[in-house]
Amino acid sequence: MSPKGSWIVGFPIYSGCTLLDFAGATQIFSPWVAAGFESVWLAPSRDPVRTTEGVQVLPSRCFDDPGVIDVLFVPGGGKDVGKVMQDPVYVDFVRRAGQAAHFAGAVCTGAFILAAAGLLDDCEATTYWSQPPFDSGDPATAPPEVTTAVHAGQQQFIASIRKATLEVIGRS
């Protein structure tokens, strides 16, 4: 928790992440909607980050000094998700922050990044079904419906932003 007593919700953003996935959640975790929460956008540096929509945003904190993160939410993205899954700086940060957080979750294809960080090991999780290379086009092998929550020991990994918001707000 922050010195102000708020739960800190950290969104590790990256070039090619989807604006709605973190900006929409930032609004939900704002003092005007959910008292007791503070959102921070995180990245390796404070350089502008370009989203899939072409909007440039500025991180509020860096990976090397993120402060306490109570809730880690990894946004999804387009084709750049695969690059981020192979970025050791990004993956290591997500691993460390996710292990230390009370809650860790992802929006859409951000689940692949959680998996790359090892946070979904021994868990069942699903994400957006058409993300290559996971869409075989065969309905018989289509991924199951999105799981809303996966419990793994002390941590809870949540696939639905609506469900995650309700879970976290309900536990604050």
N, C-alpha and C positions, 0 to 999 in steps of 0.2 A: 504494500500500500504506500501511497505517496505520503509525505509529511502532512498533507491536508486531510488524510484519511480516505482518500479516493482510491478505488481500484484502478490500476493503470492497465489499459488495453493497448497492446503494442501491435502495430501492423508493419511487418517488414516488407517494404515496397521494392520493386525492381523494374528495370526498363522492360516494358511490355506487359505489365500487370494491368488488370482491368479496373478502371476508375471507380465504377460502381461498387466493386467488391470491398474497397476500403473506405471510400468517401461516404457511401450509404451507411456502412456500419459505424463510421465515425459519428454520423448524425444520431444514430440510435444510441450510441454510448456517449452522448453529450449530457451535460448537466440539465439541459432544458427538457430532455426526454427521460433520462435515467439518472436521477441524482446519485452521486457517489461514484461516478466514473469519470475518468480522464483518458482521452485517446492520444496516442503519439504515433507518428509515422517514422519508421526506422529504415536506415540504409547504411551501406559501408561508409558513405561520406554525405556531406550536406549539399552535394551537387544536385541540380535538377534531375528529376526522374520523369521520363516520357512514358505515358500510359498507352494502351492499345488504341485509345481514341485520339492520340496526338496531343493530349494536354500535358503540360509540364507542371510537376508539383515539387515542393521542397520538403525533404525530410525534416522533422523537428529534433531528432536525435540520431546519433551515429551508433553503429554496432559496437565500437570500442568503448562507449560510455552510455549505455542505454538506460541506466537506472533500473529500478525494480520494475519488472513486467509481471503483472498478476494474471493477465489473460493474453495469450499469443494468438493472433488471427492472421493466417497467411492468405493473402488474396490470390485468386486465380488469374489466369492470363491467357494469351494466345500462344503462338508458336514459340515464344521465348521461354516458356516454362521448362522445356527440355534443357536449355542452356543453363538456367538457374539451378536445376537439379544436379548439374555437373560443376557448379561453382563452389569450390571448397570454402571460401569466405562466407558466402551466403548460407550454405548447408550447415556449416559449423555453428554459425550464429543461431539458426533456427533450432538446431539440436540443443544447444546450451540453454537458450531462452525457453524453449518448450519444456525441457526437463525441470527447469526451475519454477515455471508458472503453475498456478493453481489449475488453470484450464488451458488447453491448446487445441486449436481447431483451424479449419481452412474453409475457404469459400471456393466451391467449384474445383477447378484444376489445381488450386493451391494444395490439395490433398496429395498430389504427386510430390510436391516439395517436402511435405511432412514425411512422406514415405522415404524419400531420399535421405532425410536426416535421421532415419531409423526410429521415428516416433510412432510409426504404425506397425512395427514389427510385432508379430503374433496377434495382430488385430485384423478383423474384417472391416473393410471400409470401401465405400464406393464414391464415385465422383461423376462428373459429366460424362455421359456414355459415349459421345462421339469424338472424344479427343484422340487423335492418332497417337500411337498405332493400335489403340485398344478397340476400335470399331471394326469388326470383321465383316459387318454387313449381314451377318447371319443371325436372324432373330433367336435361333436356338442357343447361340453362344453370347447373346447380349448380356451385359452386366445386370445384376439385380437392381431393383428400385433403390433409390438413395436411402441409406441408413441414416437415421437422425442422430444417433449417438453411439459411440463405442466406448465401453469402459475398459481401462487397462490399469489395474492396480489403483493407485491414488489419483491418477489423472483421467480426465475425460476428454475424448476427442470428438468433436461435433462437426457434422457435415452440413447442417442446415443453419444458415445465419439466423433465421427466425427462432428456431429451436435453441440455438446457442444463446441468443439474447435473453430468452425467457428463462433458461437454465441459470445463467450467470446472475441476472437480476434477482431471481428467486433465492439465490444463495448469498446475496450480499448482506 
